[in-house]
Amino acid sequence: MTTGVSYDEGPPLRERTAAAVTDEQLRANLKATAASWAAGREKMVAEFGYDQMRERAREIRRGNIRQLPELLDRLEERVTANGGIVYRA
């Protein structure tokens, strides 16, 4: 199926990957991001406790599963409103 959208992918993935691995700025950005994420996680665990966070995540997941038909309907409405096509199987 053709979507009518084309992307200029540039060089092959292996070449892009090799270049990214040697990119010092990208490495520094990833290191800073990882450190920031870890610090944020530590702060949340210290503030709320790991077990409480896990239980809250479970509650959110259960609620989303219960509401899945409604959530999918909302997603379809938004995608369609923006010109997309949604196929359900």
C-alpha positions in Angstrom: 0.0 0.0 0.0 1.4 3.4 -0.9 0.7 6.3 1.5 1.7 9.0 -0.9 4.4 10.2 1.5 8.0 9.7 0.7 11.0 10.1 2.9 14.6 10.8 2.0 16.3 8.4 4.3 19.8 9.5 3.2 22.6 7.1 3.7 22.0 3.4 4.7 21.2 2.7 8.4 24.6 1.1 9.0 26.4 4.3 7.8 24.2 6.5 9.9 24.7 4.3 12.9 28.5 4.3 12.5 28.5 8.1 12.3 26.2 8.5 15.3 28.4 6.2 17.5 31.4 8.5 16.8 29.5 11.8 17.2 30.8 13.3 20.4 28.0 15.9 20.8 25.4 13.1 20.5 27.3 11.0 23.1 27.4 14.0 25.5 23.7 14.7 25.0 22.8 11.0 25.6 24.9 10.9 28.7 23.3 14.1 30.1 19.9 12.8 29.3 20.5 9.5 31.0 21.9 11.2 34.1 18.9 13.6 34.2 16.5 10.7 33.8 18.2 8.7 36.6 18.2 11.7 38.9 14.5 12.3 38.3 13.7 8.7 39.0 15.7 8.7 42.2 13.9 11.8 43.3 10.5 10.2 42.6 11.4 7.0 44.4 12.6 9.0 47.4 9.5 11.1 47.5 6.8 8.5 46.8 8.5 5.1 47.3 9.1 2.5 44.7 6.2 0.2 45.8 3.7 3.1 45.7 4.9 4.1 42.2 4.6 0.6 40.9 1.1 0.3 42.4 0.0 3.6 40.8 1.4 2.4 37.4 -0.7 -0.7 37.8 -3.8 1.3 38.6 -3.2 3.5 35.5 -2.7 0.5 33.3 -5.8 -1.3 34.6 -7.9 1.9 34.1 -6.6 2.3 30.5 -7.4 -1.3 29.7 -10.9 -0.9 31.0 -11.3 2.3 28.9 -9.6 0.9 25.9 -12.6 1.0 23.5 -13.3 4.6 24.4 -9.6 5.5 24.1 -9.4 3.9 20.7 -12.5 5.8 19.6 -11.0 9.1 20.7 -7.7 8.2 18.9 -9.6 7.4 15.7 -11.5 10.6 15.9 -8.3 12.6 16.2 -6.5 10.8 13.5 -9.4 11.1 11.1 -9.8 14.8 11.9 -6.2 15.2 10.9 -6.6 13.4 7.6 -5.5 10.0 8.7 -7.1 6.7 8.1 -7.6 4.1 10.9 -8.0 0.4 10.2 -9.3 -1.8 12.9 -8.7 -5.6 12.8 
